[in-house]
Amino acid sequence: MDFDDLKDFIENKMKMQHVYQPVMIKTLLKSDKNRASTRVIAKEFSNLDESQIDYYRVITRQMPGRVLKKHGVVFETLDGYSLNISYLTESQRMDLIDLCDQKIGEYIHTKGGERRLWLYRMKNTSYVPGTVRFEVLKRAKGRCELCGIPASQKFLQVDHILPRNKGGKSAIDNYQALCYTCNAQKMDKDSTDFREWKFIYDKKEKECPFCEMNHISSKIIDKNGSAVAFKDKYPVVKDHTLVIPFRHVTSFFELGNFEKRACLLLVESARIKILEGDRTITGFNVGFNDGLDAGQTIFHCHIHVIPRRKNDVQNPAGGIRNVIPGKGIY
C-alpha cells in the first residue's frame, strides 16, 4: 500500500460506525515508523482516561484493528499494529492526518456533536477494578445477564443495577454484566436486577426428549452457544434436520431475539452442510409447527429443515400450503 492507496481508502472506502478507524490511522501516522502499541491507540480513544484503557484495548482489537487488517491497511505487531504502507514524505503524512481529522469531524457532526457521540459511555465511566470486573463476568458466565449474548460476540460492560444517581453503590452486589447494547438501552433510569434471568436460559424439562441431549449427540451436525442442529430421528426424507434452542420453550415466538438469531444461523449452516453432501438437492422446506392444532407433537420449539429433490413427490406445487389438504394448488 502506498500514499495514494491509503488516501483512497480513507476518502472513499472507509465505512465508519464510529471514529475508531481514522483515529487509529492518525495515531499510527503520528508515531515513529508508523507503529504504535494498542495501549497508545487506546489512550487516543479514551483521551488519556486510565479507567478506560482496558476497554479501548479490547475495542482496538475487536473493531478498527480487525477491519483495517482485513483491508490490508495495518498488520499486527507483537504489542500493537503498524501501517502497511511504503515510505511517506512528511507532506504526505500530514495530508493523511488532516484527512483523518476531516473524517472524524464529519462523523461527529452527523452524530450531533462530541457529547452525543460518547453518550453511550457516559453512564459507565466510573472505574471498576479489574479483579471486581473479573468476578462479575465470572458470575455471569461470560454472558449478558439480560439478552444472554456471550462476550465473544459483544463486549460486556459492568453495570450498576441500582444507578448511582438513584443511590446505588459501587459494590459487587450492585453490579451485573450487560452487553453494551442492553446497557445503552437500560440507561440510568431502570434498576432491574437481570442476574436472575440467566436461570431462564438454563431451563430444562426432564420428560422432554430434546432436553435430554444424550440420544441425539451422535446426530449433531452443528451447534452454537444457544442452539443445536441434528438429524431427525424419524426423517420424512434423507438429511431431514431439526434445529432447536437449548432452553426448553414451547413456541418459537417465546424465544429471545438472540435465541431466534442463533436458531436461524444454524438453519443456514445446516442447509449449506446438507447441500455439500448431496448435489441432487434442488430445494428446501423450512418451518415449524407451533401449537397442538398446528401439528406440534414435541413441545420443545424445533425448526424443520427438509431438503427436497426433483420428483420426490408427484407434484410439489404449493409446498407448505399442503398442510391443509387441497390448498396446495390455487
C-alpha positions as CSV (number, residue, x, y, z in Angstrom):
1,M,0.0,0.0,0.0
2,D,1.3,3.5,-0.9
3,F,0.2,7.0,-0.2
4,D,-2.5,7.0,-3.0
5,D,-3.9,3.7,-1.8
6,L,-4.2,4.8,1.8
7,K,-5.7,8.2,0.8
8,D,-8.2,6.4,-1.4
9,F,-9.2,4.1,1.5
10,I,-9.7,7.0,3.9
11,E,-11.6,9.1,1.4
12,N,-13.7,6.5,-0.4
13,K,-13.6,3.1,1.1
14,M,-13.7,3.7,4.9
15,K,-17.1,2.6,6.2
16,M,-17.4,4.1,9.7
17,Q,-19.6,3.1,12.6
18,H,-17.6,5.2,14.9
19,V,-14.4,7.4,14.8
20,Y,-12.1,4.5,15.7
21,Q,-10.6,3.8,12.3
22,P,-9.4,7.3,11.4
23,V,-8.2,7.9,15.0
24,M,-6.2,4.6,14.8
25,I,-4.7,5.5,11.4
26,K,-3.9,9.0,12.6
27,T,-2.2,7.7,15.7
28,L,-0.1,5.3,13.6
29,L,0.9,8.1,11.2
30,K,2.0,10.3,14.1
31,S,4.0,7.5,15.7
32,D,7.6,6.6,15.0
33,K,7.9,4.2,12.0
34,N,4.1,4.2,11.7
35,R,3.9,1.8,14.7
36,A,2.0,2.1,17.9
37,S,1.1,-0.3,20.7
38,T,-2.6,-1.0,21.5
39,R,-2.1,1.0,24.7
40,V,-1.1,4.1,22.8
41,I,-4.0,3.7,20.4
42,A,-6.4,3.1,23.3
43,K,-5.2,6.2,25.0
44,E,-6.1,8.2,21.9
45,F,-9.6,6.7,22.0
46,S,-10.0,7.3,25.7
47,N,-8.4,10.7,25.8
48,L,-5.9,9.6,28.4
49,D,-8.6,8.3,30.8
50,E,-6.8,5.5,32.6
51,S,-10.0,3.9,33.7
52,Q,-11.0,3.2,30.1
53,I,-7.7,1.9,28.7
54,D,-8.6,-1.8,29.1
55,Y,-11.9,-1.2,27.5
56,Y,-10.3,0.5,24.5
57,R,-7.6,-2.1,24.1
58,V,-10.4,-4.6,23.5
59,I,-12.1,-2.1,21.2
60,T,-8.8,-1.6,19.2
61,R,-8.6,-5.4,18.5
62,Q,-12.2,-6.2,18.0
63,M,-13.3,-3.2,15.9
64,P,-10.8,-1.0,13.9
65,G,-7.9,-3.4,14.2
66,R,-9.8,-6.3,12.7
67,V,-11.4,-4.2,10.0
68,L,-8.2,-2.3,9.0
69,K,-6.3,-5.6,9.0
70,K,-8.9,-7.1,6.7
71,H,-8.5,-4.2,4.2
72,G,-4.7,-4.5,4.3
73,V,-4.3,-1.1,5.9
74,V,-2.5,-2.4,9.0
75,F,-0.8,-5.5,10.3
76,E,-0.3,-6.8,13.8
77,T,3.0,-6.4,15.7
78,L,4.0,-8.0,19.0
79,D,2.2,-5.4,21.1
80,G,0.1,-3.4,18.6
81,Y,-0.3,-2.5,15.0
82,S,1.7,-1.0,12.1
83,L,0.5,0.8,9.0
84,N,1.1,-1.4,6.0
85,I,2.5,1.4,3.9
86,S,5.6,2.3,2.0
87,Y,7.7,5.4,2.6
88,L,5.8,8.6,3.2
89,T,7.1,12.2,2.8
90,E,6.3,14.5,5.7
91,S,3.9,16.3,3.4
92,Q,2.0,13.1,2.6
93,R,1.9,12.1,6.2
94,M,0.3,15.5,7.2
95,D,-2.2,15.2,4.3
96,L,-3.3,11.8,5.6
97,I,-3.6,13.1,9.2
98,D,-5.6,16.1,8.0
99,L,-7.9,13.7,6.1
100,C,-8.4,11.5,9.2
101,D,-9.3,14.7,11.2
102,Q,-11.7,15.6,8.4
103,K,-13.4,12.1,8.7
104,I,-13.6,12.4,12.5
105,G,-15.1,15.8,12.3
106,E,-17.7,14.8,9.7
107,Y,-18.8,11.7,11.7
108,I,-19.1,13.7,15.0
109,H,-21.2,16.3,13.1
110,T,-23.6,13.5,11.8
111,K,-24.0,12.3,15.4
112,G,-24.9,15.8,16.7
113,G,-21.6,16.7,18.4
114,E,-19.0,15.2,20.6
115,R,-21.3,14.9,23.7
116,R,-23.8,12.8,21.9
117,L,-21.1,10.7,20.2
118,W,-19.9,9.4,23.6
119,L,-23.3,9.4,25.4
120,Y,-23.4,5.6,25.4
121,R,-20.3,5.6,27.6
122,M,-21.1,8.4,30.0
123,K,-23.0,6.2,32.4
124,N,-20.2,3.6,32.5
125,T,-17.4,6.0,33.3
126,S,-16.8,5.0,37.0
127,Y,-13.7,2.9,37.3
128,V,-14.3,-0.8,38.1
129,P,-11.2,-2.6,39.3
130,G,-10.1,-5.4,37.1
131,T,-10.5,-8.0,39.9
132,V,-14.1,-6.9,40.5
133,R,-14.9,-6.9,36.8
134,F,-13.5,-10.4,36.6
135,E,-15.7,-11.6,39.4
136,V,-18.8,-10.0,37.9
137,L,-18.1,-11.6,34.4
138,K,-17.3,-15.0,36.0
139,R,-20.6,-14.9,38.0
140,A,-22.4,-14.1,34.7
141,K,-20.6,-17.0,33.0
142,G,-19.4,-14.6,30.3
143,R,-22.9,-13.7,29.1
144,C,-25.1,-10.6,29.1
145,E,-27.5,-11.1,32.0
146,L,-30.3,-9.5,30.0
147,C,-30.1,-10.9,26.4
148,G,-27.7,-13.8,27.1
149,I,-25.3,-13.0,24.3
150,P,-21.8,-14.2,25.0
151,A,-18.8,-11.9,25.5
152,S,-17.2,-13.4,22.3
153,Q,-20.0,-11.7,20.3
154,K,-20.5,-8.4,22.1
155,F,-18.3,-6.6,24.6
156,L,-19.7,-6.9,28.1
157,Q,-19.8,-3.9,30.5
158,V,-20.2,-3.9,34.3
159,D,-23.5,-2.2,35.0
160,H,-24.8,-0.7,38.3
161,I,-28.1,-2.5,39.0
162,L,-29.4,0.5,41.1
163,P,-28.0,3.5,39.2
164,R,-25.6,5.7,41.1
165,N,-27.8,8.7,40.5
166,K,-30.5,6.8,42.5
167,G,-28.2,6.0,45.4
168,G,-26.7,2.8,44.0
169,K,-23.3,1.9,45.4
170,S,-20.2,0.8,43.5
171,A,-20.1,-2.6,45.2
172,I,-20.0,-6.1,43.8
173,D,-23.6,-6.9,44.9
174,N,-24.8,-3.9,42.9
175,Y,-23.0,-5.0,39.7
176,Q,-24.2,-7.1,36.8
177,A,-22.8,-7.9,33.4
178,L,-24.6,-6.4,30.4
179,C,-23.6,-6.2,26.7
180,Y,-23.1,-2.6,25.5
181,T,-26.4,-2.7,23.6
182,C,-28.5,-3.7,26.6
183,N,-26.6,-1.3,28.9
184,A,-27.2,1.5,26.5
185,Q,-30.9,0.7,26.4
186,K,-31.2,0.3,30.1
187,M,-29.6,3.7,30.7
188,D,-29.7,5.1,34.3
189,K,-33.5,5.0,34.7
190,D,-34.0,1.3,35.4
191,S,-33.0,-0.6,38.5
192,T,-34.0,-4.2,37.3
193,D,-31.6,-6.9,38.5
194,F,-31.2,-9.1,35.5
195,R,-28.9,-11.6,37.2
196,E,-31.8,-13.9,38.0
197,W,-32.7,-14.0,34.3
198,K,-29.8,-16.3,33.4
199,F,-31.7,-19.2,35.0
200,I,-34.4,-18.8,32.3
201,Y,-31.8,-19.8,29.7
202,D,-30.8,-22.9,31.6
203,K,-34.4,-24.2,31.7
204,K,-34.8,-27.9,31.0
205,E,-37.7,-30.4,31.3
206,K,-37.0,-34.0,32.5
207,E,-39.6,-35.6,30.2
208,C,-38.6,-33.6,27.1
209,P,-36.8,-35.8,24.5
210,F,-35.0,-32.7,23.2
211,C,-33.8,-31.5,26.6
212,E,-32.1,-34.9,27.1
213,M,-29.3,-34.5,24.6
214,N,-27.6,-37.9,25.1
215,H,-29.8,-39.7,22.5
216,I,-29.1,-37.1,19.8
217,S,-25.4,-36.4,20.5
218,S,-24.3,-38.7,17.7
219,K,-26.7,-37.0,15.2
220,I,-25.5,-33.4,15.9
221,I,-24.2,-31.6,12.8
222,D,-23.7,-28.1,14.2
223,K,-24.3,-26.0,17.3
224,N,-23.6,-22.6,18.8
225,G,-24.0,-21.1,22.3
226,S,-27.8,-21.2,22.3
227,A,-29.0,-23.8,19.8
228,V,-28.1,-27.1,18.1
229,A,-28.8,-28.8,14.7
230,F,-29.2,-32.5,14.4
231,K,-30.6,-35.2,12.1
232,D,-34.2,-36.0,12.7
233,K,-34.8,-39.5,14.3
234,Y,-37.8,-40.0,12.0
235,P,-36.9,-38.2,8.8
236,V,-39.5,-37.6,6.1
237,V,-36.6,-37.5,3.6
238,K,-32.9,-38.2,3.7
239,D,-31.0,-35.5,5.6
240,H,-34.1,-34.1,7.3
241,T,-32.7,-31.9,10.0
242,L,-34.0,-30.3,13.2
243,V,-32.8,-27.0,14.8
244,I,-33.7,-26.5,18.5
245,P,-32.8,-24.0,21.2
246,F,-31.0,-25.4,24.2
247,R,-33.6,-23.8,26.5
248,H,-36.9,-25.6,26.9
249,V,-39.5,-23.4,25.4
250,T,-42.6,-24.5,23.6
251,S,-43.0,-21.8,20.9
252,F,-40.6,-20.1,18.6
253,F,-42.3,-16.9,19.5
254,E,-41.3,-17.2,23.1
255,L,-37.6,-17.2,22.3
256,G,-35.4,-14.1,22.9
257,N,-34.1,-12.3,19.9
258,F,-30.6,-13.7,20.4
259,E,-32.0,-17.3,20.6
260,K,-34.0,-16.7,17.4
261,R,-30.9,-15.5,15.6
262,A,-28.9,-18.5,16.9
263,C,-31.5,-20.9,15.6
264,L,-31.7,-19.2,12.2
265,L,-27.9,-19.1,11.8
266,L,-28.0,-22.9,12.3
267,V,-30.8,-23.3,9.8
268,E,-28.5,-21.6,7.3
269,S,-25.4,-23.6,8.2
270,A,-27.4,-26.8,8.2
271,R,-28.6,-26.0,4.6
272,I,-25.0,-25.5,3.5
273,K,-23.8,-28.7,5.1
274,I,-26.7,-30.7,3.5
275,L,-26.0,-29.3,0.1
276,E,-22.3,-30.0,0.3
277,G,-23.2,-33.7,1.0
278,D,-25.8,-34.2,-1.7
279,R,-25.8,-32.3,-5.1
280,T,-29.2,-33.8,-6.0
281,I,-30.9,-31.4,-3.6
282,T,-32.8,-28.7,-5.5
283,G,-34.9,-27.1,-2.8
284,F,-35.8,-26.9,0.9
285,N,-38.9,-26.7,3.1
286,V,-38.1,-24.8,6.3
287,G,-40.7,-24.3,9.1
288,F,-42.0,-25.2,12.4
289,N,-45.3,-26.5,14.0
290,D,-46.4,-24.1,16.7
291,G,-49.1,-25.4,18.9
292,L,-51.2,-28.6,19.1
293,D,-53.6,-27.6,16.4
294,A,-50.7,-26.8,14.1
295,G,-49.5,-30.4,14.5
296,Q,-46.8,-29.9,17.1
297,T,-46.2,-33.2,18.9
298,I,-43.0,-32.4,20.9
299,F,-43.5,-29.3,22.9
300,H,-39.9,-28.0,22.7
301,C,-39.5,-25.5,19.9
302,H,-37.9,-27.1,16.8
303,I,-37.5,-26.0,13.3
304,H,-37.6,-28.5,10.4
305,V,-35.0,-28.2,7.6
306,I,-36.3,-30.6,4.9
307,P,-34.2,-30.9,1.7
308,R,-36.2,-31.6,-1.5
309,R,-35.1,-33.4,-4.6
310,K,-36.6,-33.3,-8.1
311,N,-39.5,-35.7,-8.4
312,D,-39.5,-36.7,-4.7
313,V,-43.3,-36.1,-4.9
314,Q,-45.6,-36.2,-7.9
315,N,-46.5,-32.5,-7.8
316,P,-44.6,-30.2,-5.4
317,A,-46.6,-27.1,-6.2
318,G,-47.8,-25.3,-3.1
319,G,-45.1,-26.6,-0.8
320,I,-46.1,-25.9,2.8
321,R,-49.6,-24.9,1.8
322,N,-50.3,-28.6,1.5
323,V,-50.5,-28.9,5.3
324,I,-54.2,-28.1,4.6
325,P,-55.4,-30.8,2.2
326,G,-56.5,-29.4,-1.1
327,K,-54.9,-25.9,-0.6
328,G,-51.6,-26.6,-2.3
329,I,-53.0,-25.8,-5.7
330,Y,-54.5,-22.4,-6.3
